[in-house]
């Protein structure tokens, strides 16, 4: 039951952080964008950081069963990896130009 609760809470956090935050902060009125992209970026990065820290704290302190601790550590690592990917995307180090070039190349062939 506890593992199901851990999985449910973490899946909810992923959905809220990666889908909900951009949807809420991307408010537009006509052609005018009300909120800034910097705010959305900071909320996503802080959300992922807090989720990773919360899972690590749970694994270190409150999880008594070995399987629960392992699951919390796996989620903490997953949030840290997501944090790294999001940070790389926001800084421009990770882009998808390779995908665009590949699709254009395939379009030429077909």
N, C-alpha and C positions, 0 to 999 in steps of 0.2 A: 504494500500500500504506500509506503514512504517513497519507494522508487517511482511509482506512478505519479505521486505528487511532485517529486523533483522534476520528472520529465515534463509534466503539464505546466509547471511554473516557468521552466526554462523555454519551452516552446512558445508560451505566451509572451515572454520577454522578447524573443527573437521577432515575433510578429509585430509587437508594439514598436520595437526599436527600428526595425528595417522597413516596415510598411506604414505603420501608424504615424510616426514622427514626420517622415517626409510628406505624407498626405495632409497632416494638420498644418505644418509650417509652410506648405506650398500654396497658401491661399491667394487667390487672384480675384480682382474685381474688374471684369472686362479685360483690358490689356495691361492693367496696372497690377504688379505683384506687390502684395501687402507686406509679406515678411521677407527677410533676407535669406540667402542661401547659406551665409556664414552661420546664422542661428541654427539652421537645420543641421549643418555639419557638426557644430559643437554639441548639440543635443544627442546626435547619434554617437559621436565619440565618447561622450560622458556616459551615455546609457550603456554602451558596450563595456566600458571600463568598470562601471559600478556592478554590472552583472557578473563580470569575471571576478571582481573582488568579493562579491557576495558568495559566489560558489566556492572560492578558495577559503573564505572564512568559515563557511558551512563544513567544508571538508576537514578543516583543521580543528574546529571546535565542537560543533553540534552533532555531526554524524557519528553515531556509535558503531554502526555495522560497517564492515570492510567494503561490502558491495556498494553501500550508500556513499562512502567516501570516494571510492573509485569513480562512481558516476558523477559526483560533484566535480572531481578533478578533470574528468573528460569534458564536462560542460565549461569549466573554467578555461581549458585549453581552446575549446571551440570559440569561445567569446574573444580570447586573445588573438586567435587567427583572424576572425572577422574584423577585429579592431585594426590589425595590421593591413588587411586588404582595403578596408575603408579609408584608412589614413593614406595608403599608397595611391588610391584613386583620387582622393581630394588634393593631394600634392602634385598630381600629374605624372607620377612615376609609373603608374599602371594604366594603360589605355587599351583600346580595342581596335587600333588601326590595323593590326595584323588580321583581324577578322574581316574588316572592310576590304582589305587588299585580297584576301583569299576568296571572298564572295565575288568580287569584281573579276578575278581571274577565272573562277568557275563560270561566271556569266559569259565571258568571252568564249570559253570552250563549248558551251551549250549554245 
